Amino acid sequence: MRLMKIDPRALIVNPDPTRLTKSTPQSDALLLASIKAVGIIQPPIVTPQSGRGNGLVIQIGRRRVAQAIAAKLDEIEVLVADPDDDKDALRSLIENVAREPLNPVDLWRRIERLVALGWTEESIGIALGQSVRQIRKLRLLANILPAMLDHIAKGDMPNEQHLRTIAAATQDEQAQVWKKHKPRKTDPQVSWSEVARALTKTRMYARDASFGDDLAQAYGIVWQEDLFAPADEDSRYTNDVEAFLGAQQEWMTNHLPKRGAVIEVSAWGEPKLPPKAERVYGKPNKSDCTGWYLDPRSGSVQSVAYRMPRPKKDAAKGKGARAAEADSVAPTSRPDVTRRGMDMIGDLRTDALHEALTRAPIEDDTLTALLVLAIAANNVTAASGRTSGYGACAKQARRLIAEDGTLAYDRDTLRVVAREVLSDVLSCRENRSNSGVVARVAGAAVGADEFLPNLATEEFLSCLSRTALEAALQGTSVLPRPRVRDTRAALVAHFADGRFVHPAALFAPQADAIAEWTERHADDGDDAEFDEADAGDGQHGDYAVAAEYARVRATSNTPAAGVQPAA
């Protein structure tokens, strides 16, 4: 490379310049003023003309030469380099990028020019200080329809998401869409969102696939890479939606869990549960079922827990079987006590039991055990999230009764059984098993609020109105978005590593609900079985216990009253 002086008017303009987009008048005026003041600081680079010509061709510095002519300079210094197409193309690109960012269209075209000259993507990335992924992305954008590129070069640039969609389409598809959406004289701006929407194809990503390479190969799925996706995630995808869903379906069928089933989805993307099934939003039990279905948007395998009602026993069939058995066995002798006698004994036993429970002294542990037995009785029905029917808690109560029919337990067993029975009976589900206010009061008493899960999920937040959703943002750094779904997404991301509990989910009931419940269950005094006057004879047990019972009954109508067990 040698330095020489030459008349700028004698230089030949490069027929294949790097920067095709015209510079702005302001930048040309600034360069002209600089040349008039101090001259050309960095000499342009020229090469001898190829072929039979003997002129010099401008490789780098076309604008400097043009402004030197405009400044009426007789001579300028230039650097004469040996002609080398590969190096000239790269030098020209680096020179333009370093001085002023190229128009994206020009940059795409020059990278393709370098690739055609034999440069690898890695070497181009090193020369430009760009990652190989960025170079591949730019090469993909070079596949955009030339007519679109010409319009983009004028300054009407689509955003990256729209560019991604357009570049993924074929030239024929782009040409058909561009014919409809190209700019008009009355509307020079292009609606890139409409262009992208017309070219959008459904993508199924490998990160949402549950199947492996064997099923992918069996269904002929070929993964493509989304060069616009973040570099730290699996961006492989396929447009063969039918094959992807077929592979997912086969994988689900082969990997169903116990009590699992493949279910369909509705037109709105919601899972369609079997008839009479009840969806479980909390922690499922061992007896609950699991339904697997495909998300219609992403094609990923989703699961939902649901509970089927217990089959009712055929009472008529059982009664008929018992009657047939009775007819087949003839009575050998008269029973010791007739049915009427047993009815009389039942009434007398009940009166005696109630009298003993009213007057006899009972220890706290025995009282708790008797309460468990009462809940497990045949005449008590329970309907909750864990069990239902008459005597539903009997399997828990049997742990307190010895083989000889007496109460036999230790305090630890009593505590465990009492907790299990409470779990079997109390329910806050919004169905027929709802225990009402008492379950809410019980939850508040034992601090169940601390065990509520994180409710900052898309499924729950979609159940809130805009007002309620924005009210939930108080105390957080999340600001309301114009669209409700964007606000939900921001709240979910904010509590990704935390816990959000909506006030409506807390256990403590409202004061009006407590007042309504206590008024509905107020004692009218007609069914009182015991009063303080009857307790004075002292014939049926401890007078202090009976008096305490009378005091409790007398104050039970007051909502704020609370009674501790007698010592």
Disulfide bonds with the S-S distance in Angstrom:
none
